[in-house]
Amino acid sequence: MIRITIRRKPNGGIRSFQVKGHALYDQSGKDIVCAGVSAVTVGTVNAVEALLGLELQVETKHGLLYAEVADNLDEALETKVQLLLESMVVMLQSIEQSYGAYIAMQEQIK
């Protein structure tokens, strides 16, 4: 199962997210759940970097993606980053609604 944790700041903004595990919906290379989650999450990190010129703190390993937003962003940049990250959450929720046996998402305030 893919486990996604969205960590939020006390003000509700996204501080970081972690994607861990494998869906096991189908064999490697044919797993549409893994492919969808990977496209959404990696695509979001790439969009933040390409569109906003901001590099998130990122860690990747086999079956793991962790991304964290810096605390010291100016208000305008923070607003844009949060819009992209909230869009990612909506897309992941859509995948979870259709394939809930293979993906679980939780949110924490930290």
C-alpha positions in Angstrom: 0.0 0.0 0.0 1.1 3.6 -0.7 1.0 5.7 2.5 0.9 9.4 2.0 1.4 11.8 4.9 0.7 15.5 4.5 2.2 17.6 7.3 0.6 21.0 7.8 1.7 24.1 9.7 -0.5 25.4 12.5 -1.9 27.9 9.9 -3.0 25.1 7.6 -0.3 25.5 5.0 1.6 22.4 3.9 5.0 22.0 5.5 6.0 18.7 3.9 4.7 15.5 2.4 5.9 11.9 2.3 4.9 9.2 -0.1 6.0 5.7 1.0 5.5 2.2 -0.2 4.1 0.5 -3.3 0.5 0.1 -4.3 0.8 -3.5 -5.6 -2.2 -3.0 -7.8 -0.4 -4.8 -10.6 3.0 -5.9 -11.5 5.8 -3.4 -11.8 5.5 -1.4 -15.0 1.8 -2.0 -15.2 0.8 -0.5 -11.8 -1.5 2.4 -12.7 -1.9 3.4 -9.0 1.8 3.7 -8.5 2.2 5.5 -11.8 -0.6 8.0 -11.0 0.7 8.8 -7.5 4.3 9.1 -8.8 3.2 11.4 -11.7 1.2 13.7 -9.3 3.8 13.9 -6.6 7.0 14.1 -8.7 5.2 16.4 -11.1 4.3 18.7 -8.3 7.9 18.9 -7.1 9.0 19.6 -10.7 6.3 22.2 -11.1 7.4 24.1 -8.0 11.0 24.1 -9.3 10.2 24.9 -12.9 7.4 27.5 -12.4 8.5 29.2 -9.2 12.3 28.7 -9.3 12.2 27.2 -5.8 14.0 24.0 -4.9 12.2 22.0 -2.2 14.2 19.9 0.2 13.7 16.5 -1.4 14.7 13.0 -0.5 14.1 10.1 -2.8 14.7 6.4 -2.5 13.1 3.3 -3.9 9.5 3.5 -2.6 10.0 6.9 -0.9 9.5 10.6 -1.8 9.8 13.2 0.9 9.5 17.0 0.1 9.7 19.9 2.5 9.0 23.6 2.0 11.4 26.1 3.6 10.0 28.2 6.4 11.4 31.6 5.3 9.5 32.2 2.0 8.1 35.6 1.3 4.3 35.8 1.3 3.8 35.9 -2.5 6.0 32.8 -3.1 4.5 30.9 -0.2 1.0 31.5 -1.6 2.0 30.1 -5.0 3.8 27.1 -3.5 0.7 26.3 -1.4 -1.6 26.5 -4.4 0.5 23.9 -6.2 0.7 21.7 -3.1 -3.0 21.9 -2.4 -3.6 21.0 -6.1 -1.5 17.9 -5.5 -3.6 16.9 -2.4 -6.8 17.2 -4.5 -5.4 14.9 -7.2 -4.2 12.4 -4.6 -7.6 12.4 -2.9 -9.1 11.6 -6.3 -6.8 8.6 -6.7 -7.6 7.5 -3.1 -11.3 7.7 -3.8 -11.0 5.3 -6.8 -8.3 3.0 -5.4 -8.6 3.2 -1.7 -7.4 -0.4 -1.2 -4.0 0.6 -2.5 -3.5 4.1 -1.2 -4.1 5.8 2.1 -3.5 9.5 2.9 -3.4 11.2 6.3 -2.8 14.7 7.4 -0.9 15.9 10.5 -0.4 19.3 12.0 3.2 19.9 13.1 
